[in-house]
Amino acid sequence: EIMSSINLPTHSLKYSLFNFFSSQNFALHVTMKTYKPNSQRFIISSFFFIIFLCIIASINQIRFDSFLKFSRCAFSQTNITHSSTKNILDINSSTLSTNNDEIRILIGILTLPDQYQKRHFLRLIYGTQSPIIGAKIDIKFVFCNLTKEDQKVLVALEIMRYDDIIILNCQENMNKGKTYTYFSSLPEMFYDQLYYPPYHYVMKTDDDTYIRLENFVQSLRPLPREDLYYGYVIPCPSMDPFVHYMSGMGYLVSWDIVEWIKQSDIPKTHLEGPEDKVFGEWLRDGHRARHRYNAKWSMYNYPEPPTRCTHELWPDTIAVHLLKNQEKWIHTLNYFNVTRGLKPSKLYHIP
């Protein structure tokens, strides 16, 4: 039907079609011959490119496997730390500590909920001391349960702003177990840290004590990190830390003793009395603190009024106690020139 619709003879049409396809076949043949060498080069180049990709993939696989091994090790170590701290009395601390060169210290300042101005003042005192390389020092204000509506608001604001408050589950007191509650609560508070122990040392101090942190840390560096009891020996004339106990102005123990306080029945049955004296009796009765360090006379009471526990301010001071009013604080801070780091500015003029 197609052929009949075209005004050409049938044999002429067939001849034309034959010539057309013959010419196309020749052109295709010529084209294939023309591009054959290029196609071979393309195939060879592709082959080597694929080999190159395989090599890169193999290298990346090795690196990825190494990363997986490292990550498994890291996560397994973290899991060990988390699970092990739940039973911390059975652990060798040296196997879990992440940085044996860094000293981690918790300083708990025992105070009262209503002492807002004093806490703000002490934040200035400690916040302006220079950071100490190789030491992590956390300073917390410690008191018992809140009992007033304004405390619930104001203390909550402090926590939101500074995150430096520990509220113990106790009724406020001085010599009826507050110190015990402080130390015995710490293992549970810090059991989920990424390293063990969370702190090498824990200190209890008063809010009328000024601690010079750099001197304090330097005095701790050569000391043992286990079974240690550190402070100012009482009675005042004594220089033997094994005779009585350390003054409540500020004493420090290693983390293993903190754990022992939580676990032992000795402190639980002896809570009332002068808290520093009672603390020393716990260690005596429990045969603890075979390592003791007397920081006298770098720790002492403020010079006025003079007693057997006082002397003049001097440069090697670690702590000054009994700073009961602003005048004594200002005298002490001036002596140690704590504002020497103040930078000049057009915004203020301080003669």
SULRA-V613242 format. One record per residue. N is the residue number from 1. RES is the residue in one letter. PHI is phi in whole degrees, -180 to 180 (NA if undefined). PSI is psi in radians with two decimals (NA if undefined). OMEGA is omega as a letter, one per 20 degrees, with the letter a starting at -180 (* if undefined). Layout:
BEGIN
n: [N & N]
res: [RES & RES]
phi: [PHI & PHI]
psi: [PSI & PSI]
omega: [OMEGA & OMEGA]
END
This chain:
BEGIN
n: [1 & 2 & 3 & 4 & 5 & 6 & 7 & 8 & 9 & 10 & 11 & 12 & 13 & 14 & 15 & 16 & 17 & 18 & 19 & 20 & 21 & 22 & 23 & 24 & 25 & 26 & 27 & 28 & 29 & 30 & 31 & 32 & 33 & 34 & 35 & 36 & 37 & 38 & 39 & 40 & 41 & 42 & 43 & 44 & 45 & 46 & 47 & 48 & 49 & 50 & 51 & 52 & 53 & 54 & 55 & 56 & 57 & 58 & 59 & 60 & 61 & 62 & 63 & 64 & 65 & 66 & 67 & 68 & 69 & 70 & 71 & 72 & 73 & 74 & 75 & 76 & 77 & 78 & 79 & 80 & 81 & 82 & 83 & 84 & 85 & 86 & 87 & 88 & 89 & 90 & 91 & 92 & 93 & 94 & 95 & 96 & 97 & 98 & 99 & 100 & 101 & 102 & 103 & 104 & 105 & 106 & 107 & 108 & 109 & 110 & 111 & 112 & 113 & 114 & 115 & 116 & 117 & 118 & 119 & 120 & 121 & 122 & 123 & 124 & 125 & 126 & 127 & 128 & 129 & 130 & 131 & 132 & 133 & 134 & 135 & 136 & 137 & 138 & 139 & 140 & 141 & 142 & 143 & 144 & 145 & 146 & 147 & 148 & 149 & 150 & 151 & 152 & 153 & 154 & 155 & 156 & 157 & 158 & 159 & 160 & 161 & 162 & 163 & 164 & 165 & 166 & 167 & 168 & 169 & 170 & 171 & 172 & 173 & 174 & 175 & 176 & 177 & 178 & 179 & 180 & 181 & 182 & 183 & 184 & 185 & 186 & 187 & 188 & 189 & 190 & 191 & 192 & 193 & 194 & 195 & 196 & 197 & 198 & 199 & 200 & 201 & 202 & 203 & 204 & 205 & 206 & 207 & 208 & 209 & 210 & 211 & 212 & 213 & 214 & 215 & 216 & 217 & 218 & 219 & 220 & 221 & 222 & 223 & 224 & 225 & 226 & 227 & 228 & 229 & 230 & 231 & 232 & 233 & 234 & 235 & 236 & 237 & 238 & 239 & 240 & 241 & 242 & 243 & 244 & 245 & 246 & 247 & 248 & 249 & 250 & 251 & 252 & 253 & 254 & 255 & 256 & 257 & 258 & 259 & 260 & 261 & 262 & 263 & 264 & 265 & 266 & 267 & 268 & 269 & 270 & 271 & 272 & 273 & 274 & 275 & 276 & 277 & 278 & 279 & 280 & 281 & 282 & 283 & 284 & 285 & 286 & 287 & 288 & 289 & 290 & 291 & 292 & 293 & 294 & 295 & 296 & 297 & 298 & 299 & 300 & 301 & 302 & 303 & 304 & 305 & 306 & 307 & 308 & 309 & 310 & 311 & 312 & 313 & 314 & 315 & 316 & 317 & 318 & 319 & 320 & 321 & 322 & 323 & 324 & 325 & 326 & 327 & 328 & 329 & 330 & 331 & 332 & 333 & 334 & 335 & 336 & 337 & 338 & 339 & 340 & 341 & 342 & 343 & 344 & 345 & 346 & 347 & 348 & 349 & 350 & 351]
res: [E & I & M & S & S & I & N & L & P & T & H & S & L & K & Y & S & L & F & N & F & F & S & S & Q & N & F & A & L & H & V & T & M & K & T & Y & K & P & N & S & Q & R & F & I & I & S & S & F & F & F & I & I & F & L & C & I & I & A & S & I & N & Q & I & R & F & D & S & F & L & K & F & S & R & C & A & F & S & Q & T & N & I & T & H & S & S & T & K & N & I & L & D & I & N & S & S & T & L & S & T & N & N & D & E & I & R & I & L & I & G & I & L & T & L & P & D & Q & Y & Q & K & R & H & F & L & R & L & I & Y & G & T & Q & S & P & I & I & G & A & K & I & D & I & K & F & V & F & C & N & L & T & K & E & D & Q & K & V & L & V & A & L & E & I & M & R & Y & D & D & I & I & I & L & N & C & Q & E & N & M & N & K & G & K & T & Y & T & Y & F & S & S & L & P & E & M & F & Y & D & Q & L & Y & Y & P & P & Y & H & Y & V & M & K & T & D & D & D & T & Y & I & R & L & E & N & F & V & Q & S & L & R & P & L & P & R & E & D & L & Y & Y & G & Y & V & I & P & C & P & S & M & D & P & F & V & H & Y & M & S & G & M & G & Y & L & V & S & W & D & I & V & E & W & I & K & Q & S & D & I & P & K & T & H & L & E & G & P & E & D & K & V & F & G & E & W & L & R & D & G & H & R & A & R & H & R & Y & N & A & K & W & S & M & Y & N & Y & P & E & P & P & T & R & C & T & H & E & L & W & P & D & T & I & A & V & H & L & L & K & N & Q & E & K & W & I & H & T & L & N & Y & F & N & V & T & R & G & L & K & P & S & K & L & Y & H & I & P]
phi: [NA & -66 & -63 & -69 & -84 & -102 & -84 & -134 & -65 & -64 & -68 & -67 & -64 & -62 & -65 & -64 & -64 & -61 & -63 & -63 & -66 & -64 & -64 & -65 & -64 & -65 & -62 & -62 & -63 & -63 & -63 & -61 & -68 & -65 & -96 & -61 & -60 & -64 & -64 & -65 & -63 & -62 & -64 & -64 & -62 & -63 & -61 & -69 & -64 & -65 & -61 & -61 & -63 & -63 & -63 & -59 & -63 & -65 & -61 & -64 & -64 & -62 & -64 & -66 & -62 & -63 & -63 & -62 & -61 & -62 & -66 & -62 & -63 & -64 & -70 & -65 & -64 & -62 & -64 & -60 & -62 & -65 & -72 & -75 & -69 & -72 & -132 & -70 & -70 & -101 & -115 & -85 & -61 & -67 & -81 & -115 & -68 & -84 & -146 & -72 & -86 & -83 & -94 & -110 & -130 & -109 & -109 & -101 & -95 & -77 & -148 & -121 & -57 & -79 & -84 & -65 & -64 & -65 & -64 & -63 & -65 & -67 & -62 & -64 & -61 & -87 & -71 & -94 & -77 & -63 & -60 & -111 & -64 & 82 & -140 & -118 & -118 & -108 & -111 & -124 & -94 & -121 & -152 & -88 & -53 & -74 & -125 & -123 & -65 & -67 & -63 & -61 & -82 & -69 & -68 & -61 & -65 & -60 & -64 & -62 & -85 & -115 & 52 & -133 & -125 & -115 & -107 & -84 & -89 & -160 & -91 & -59 & -161 & -109 & -126 & -130 & 113 & -63 & -64 & -61 & -61 & -60 & -67 & -72 & -83 & -66 & -57 & -71 & -65 & -116 & -69 & -99 & -71 & -79 & -141 & -131 & -76 & -61 & -138 & -72 & -135 & -127 & -118 & -113 & -143 & -100 & -82 & -110 & -113 & -107 & -107 & -91 & -64 & -64 & -63 & -60 & -65 & -61 & -70 & -87 & -55 & -82 & -89 & -63 & -106 & -137 & 55 & -110 & -133 & -133 & 164 & -106 & -70 & -108 & -74 & -54 & -72 & -74 & -119 & -102 & -71 & -96 & -86 & -125 & -155 & -97 & -62 & -69 & -57 & 169 & -128 & -133 & -134 & -76 & -62 & -64 & -72 & -59 & -64 & -63 & -59 & -68 & -88 & -79 & -84 & -62 & -66 & -62 & -96 & -145 & -108 & -94 & 131 & -52 & -61 & -71 & -67 & -62 & -61 & -62 & -70 & -58 & -65 & -65 & -68 & -92 & 53 & -109 & 64 & -71 & -105 & -133 & -132 & -94 & -87 & -67 & -105 & -83 & -115 & -167 & -82 & -54 & -59 & -115 & -75 & -68 & -140 & -75 & -105 & -119 & -161 & -67 & -62 & -147 & -63 & -84 & -66 & -100 & -151 & -119 & -110 & 67 & -87 & -86 & -145 & -66 & -60 & -68 & -62 & -64 & -60 & -65 & -66 & -66 & -59 & -89 & 51 & -71 & -97 & -64 & -85 & -67 & -88 & -66 & -157 & -76 & -82 & -154 & -140 & -117 & -67]
psi: [-0.67 & -0.83 & -0.65 & -0.40 & -0.15 & 2.39 & 0.93 & 2.62 & 2.66 & -0.75 & -0.56 & -0.71 & -0.76 & -0.71 & -0.72 & -0.76 & -0.69 & -0.78 & -0.67 & -0.93 & -0.58 & -0.77 & -0.70 & -0.72 & -0.68 & -0.76 & -0.75 & -0.73 & -0.75 & -0.72 & -0.79 & -0.72 & -0.64 & -0.71 & 0.02 & -0.82 & -0.70 & -0.72 & -0.63 & -0.74 & -0.70 & -0.76 & -0.76 & -0.77 & -0.73 & -0.69 & -0.82 & -0.59 & -0.71 & -0.72 & -0.72 & -0.77 & -0.68 & -0.70 & -0.82 & -0.76 & -0.66 & -0.76 & -0.80 & -0.62 & -0.71 & -0.80 & -0.69 & -0.73 & -0.70 & -0.72 & -0.73 & -0.76 & -0.77 & -0.78 & -0.68 & -0.73 & -0.77 & -0.80 & -0.64 & -0.65 & -0.72 & -0.75 & -0.69 & -0.78 & -0.79 & -0.79 & -0.60 & -0.53 & -0.23 & -0.33 & 1.03 & -0.28 & -0.30 & 0.28 & 2.49 & 1.97 & -0.50 & -0.35 & -0.32 & -0.19 & 2.31 & -0.45 & 1.71 & -0.27 & -0.42 & 2.32 & 2.17 & 2.15 & 2.33 & 2.15 & 2.00 & 2.02 & 1.90 & 2.17 & -2.87 & 2.65 & -0.64 & -0.04 & 1.03 & -0.86 & -0.68 & -0.69 & -0.75 & -0.67 & -0.80 & -0.53 & -0.66 & -0.79 & -0.83 & -0.50 & -0.39 & -0.03 & 2.47 & 2.50 & 2.59 & 2.09 & 2.32 & 0.25 & 2.42 & 1.98 & 2.08 & 2.20 & 2.13 & 2.50 & 2.28 & 2.19 & 3.03 & -3.01 & 2.53 & 2.48 & -0.10 & 2.68 & -0.70 & -0.56 & -0.70 & -0.60 & -0.89 & -0.72 & -0.66 & -0.69 & -0.70 & -0.76 & -0.74 & -0.64 & -0.72 & -0.45 & 0.85 & 0.55 & 2.37 & 2.15 & 2.00 & 2.72 & 1.43 & 2.94 & 2.43 & 2.30 & 2.94 & -0.81 & 0.55 & 0.61 & 0.00 & -0.73 & -0.71 & -0.78 & -0.68 & -0.99 & -0.73 & -0.33 & -0.34 & -0.76 & -0.69 & -0.64 & -0.63 & 0.35 & -0.38 & 0.39 & 2.81 & -0.09 & 2.78 & 2.35 & 2.73 & -0.59 & 2.42 & -0.62 & 2.56 & 2.31 & 2.52 & 2.26 & 2.99 & 2.83 & 0.05 & 0.39 & 2.36 & 2.06 & 2.23 & 1.82 & -0.69 & -0.81 & -0.67 & -0.86 & -0.73 & -0.61 & -0.41 & -0.42 & -0.78 & -0.02 & 2.75 & 2.72 & 0.24 & 2.50 & 0.74 & 2.46 & 2.14 & 2.43 & -2.70 & 2.02 & 2.35 & 2.44 & 2.85 & -0.75 & -0.28 & 2.54 & 0.14 & 1.89 & -0.13 & 0.01 & -0.95 & -1.80 & 3.04 & 2.46 & 2.57 & -0.08 & -0.53 & 1.93 & 2.70 & 2.52 & 2.77 & 2.83 & -0.56 & -0.56 & -0.62 & -0.78 & -0.69 & -0.71 & -0.69 & -0.66 & -0.53 & 2.62 & -0.26 & -0.89 & -0.61 & -0.52 & 0.08 & 1.46 & -0.53 & 2.51 & 3.03 & 2.09 & -0.64 & -0.66 & -0.76 & -0.70 & -0.79 & -0.60 & -0.58 & -0.84 & -0.66 & -0.87 & -0.51 & 0.07 & 0.82 & 2.99 & 1.02 & -0.31 & 2.12 & 2.51 & 2.14 & 1.96 & 0.11 & 2.38 & 0.50 & -0.26 & 2.36 & 2.93 & 2.71 & 2.50 & -0.47 & 2.32 & 2.60 & 2.34 & -3.04 & -0.11 & 0.14 & 2.81 & 3.07 & 2.72 & 2.48 & 2.83 & -0.52 & 0.33 & 2.41 & -0.78 & 2.48 & 2.28 & 2.87 & 0.72 & 1.42 & -0.21 & 3.00 & -0.60 & -0.76 & -0.67 & -0.83 & -0.72 & -0.78 & -0.80 & -0.63 & -0.70 & -0.74 & 0.11 & 0.93 & -0.26 & 0.22 & -0.37 & 0.05 & 2.17 & 2.51 & 2.57 & 2.70 & -0.16 & -0.25 & 2.83 & 1.95 & 1.95 & NA]
omega: [r & a & a & r & r & a & r & r & a & a & r & r & r & a & r & a & r & r & a & a & r & r & r & r & r & r & r & a & r & r & r & r & a & a & a & r & r & r & r & r & r & a & a & r & r & r & r & r & r & r & r & r & r & r & r & a & r & r & a & r & r & r & a & r & r & r & r & r & r & a & r & r & a & a & r & r & r & r & r & a & a & a & a & a & r & r & a & r & a & a & r & a & a & a & a & a & a & a & a & a & a & r & r & a & r & r & r & r & a & a & a & a & a & a & a & a & r & r & r & r & a & r & r & a & a & a & a & r & a & r & a & a & r & r & r & a & r & r & a & r & a & r & a & a & r & a & a & a & a & r & a & r & a & r & r & r & r & a & r & a & a & a & a & a & r & r & a & r & a & r & a & a & r & a & r & r & a & r & r & a & r & a & a & r & a & a & r & a & a & a & a & r & a & a & r & i & r & r & r & a & r & a & r & r & a & r & r & r & r & a & r & a & a & r & r & a & a & r & a & a & a & a & r & r & r & r & a & r & a & r & a & a & r & j & a & a & a & r & a & a & a & a & a & a & a & a & r & r & r & r & a & r & r & a & a & r & r & r & r & r & r & a & a & r & a & r & a & a & a & a & a & r & r & a & r & r & r & r & r & r & r & a & r & a & a & a & r & r & r & r & a & a & r & a & r & j & r & r & a & r & r & a & a & i & a & r & r & r & a & r & a & r & r & a & a & a & r & a & r & a & r & r & a & r & a & r & r & r & a & r & a & a & r & a & a & r & a & a & a & a & a & a & r & a & r & a & a & r & r & a & *]
END
